[in-house]
């Protein structure tokens, strides 16, 4: 199959970003209609257009930006597709503002939560060569800094741990479950001190997102080190789709470097001092 031309990329990107804008605005849209419009403009098959939409999701993920949740990111996309997306976003300030709002808005505490507990997603990779291509705004980092969202996710896990222990008759342990990020500070490398049914510690680091299960997490060097030292008791709890009626959850037990693919994002730096001429 021939590579998509610049004009074809512009057509696919326009329809894809229309869907993304509607999704972030909470509006209904019919994916089939957007596919049909691209077919009519390019002559490509329905399946080819669907896969290209998935390529667009992958390109946006590698830019650390929200993508249409209904299209699972598919790798090996053309660099020209990323270029087309960047150019289109530069002319869509309403969409970029919706992206920003989707990660920075305060989160209200959830009550009577229905949980969607899944196995950890597989087949996720970072960009080839390990280098992401963020937009001028890193939306992954922006959401990770949303203290309201992070705190709300921790409270959900706190309540869930207490309820699970009480359900199996361990009210003695349920009363000891603690949000240590608040009571002892946020330098411990985990947020919740809980217990398994048999009394073994469960030390839970909570990462919360409004996005889907494939949205990247930011973990600190300290969290990685603590998870290594306390691997037998350490749990990384990923709370996802926080704003949806059914909140998603998967758990990764053990050392983070064993349960996650890690990519360095930042370095702590100091000047070396005067360099020899």
PEMORA-V430158 format. One record per backbone hydrogen bond with DSSP energy under -0.5 kcal/mol. CO is the residue of the C=O (numbers start at 0). NH is the residue of the N-H. If there is no record, write none. Layout:
# PEMORA-V430158
CO | NH
CO | NH
This chain:
# PEMORA-V430158
4 | 8
5 | 9
6 | 10
7 | 11
8 | 12
9 | 13
10 | 14
11 | 15
12 | 16
13 | 17
14 | 18
15 | 19
16 | 20
17 | 21
18 | 22
19 | 23
20 | 24
21 | 26
22 | 25
28 | 30
29 | 32
29 | 33
30 | 34
31 | 35
32 | 36
33 | 37
34 | 38
35 | 39
36 | 40
37 | 41
38 | 42
44 | 48
45 | 49
46 | 50
47 | 51
48 | 52
49 | 53
50 | 54
51 | 55
52 | 56
53 | 57
53 | 73
54 | 58
55 | 59
56 | 60
57 | 61
58 | 62
59 | 64
60 | 63
61 | 132
62 | 134
63 | 138
63 | 139
67 | 70
69 | 71
77 | 80
77 | 81
78 | 82
79 | 83
80 | 84
81 | 85
82 | 86
83 | 87
84 | 88
85 | 89
86 | 90
87 | 90
88 | 91
91 | 95
92 | 96
93 | 97
94 | 98
95 | 99
96 | 100
97 | 101
98 | 102
99 | 102
99 | 103
100 | 104
112 | 114
113 | 246
114 | 116
115 | 248
126 | 129
127 | 130
129 | 131
136 | 134
136 | 138
137 | 141
138 | 142
139 | 143
140 | 144
142 | 145
144 | 146
145 | 149
146 | 150
147 | 151
148 | 152
149 | 153
150 | 154
151 | 155
152 | 156
153 | 157
154 | 158
155 | 159
156 | 160
157 | 161
158 | 162
159 | 163
160 | 164
161 | 165
162 | 166
163 | 167
164 | 169
165 | 168
168 | 170
169 | 173
170 | 174
172 | 175
172 | 176
173 | 176
177 | 179
177 | 192
178 | 181
178 | 182
179 | 183
179 | 184
184 | 187
190 | 179
190 | 180
191 | 193
191 | 203
192 | 177
193 | 201
195 | 198
199 | 195
201 | 193
201 | 203
202 | 204
202 | 234
203 | 190
203 | 191
203 | 205
204 | 236
206 | 238
208 | 241
210 | 240
211 | 214
216 | 218
219 | 223
220 | 224
221 | 225
222 | 226
223 | 227
224 | 228
225 | 229
227 | 230
229 | 232
229 | 233
232 | 202
233 | 253
234 | 204
234 | 236
235 | 237
235 | 251
236 | 206
236 | 238
237 | 239
237 | 249
238 | 208
239 | 247
240 | 243
244 | 113
244 | 246
246 | 115
247 | 239
248 | 117
249 | 237
251 | 235
254 | 257
254 | 258
255 | 259
259 | 261
266 | 268
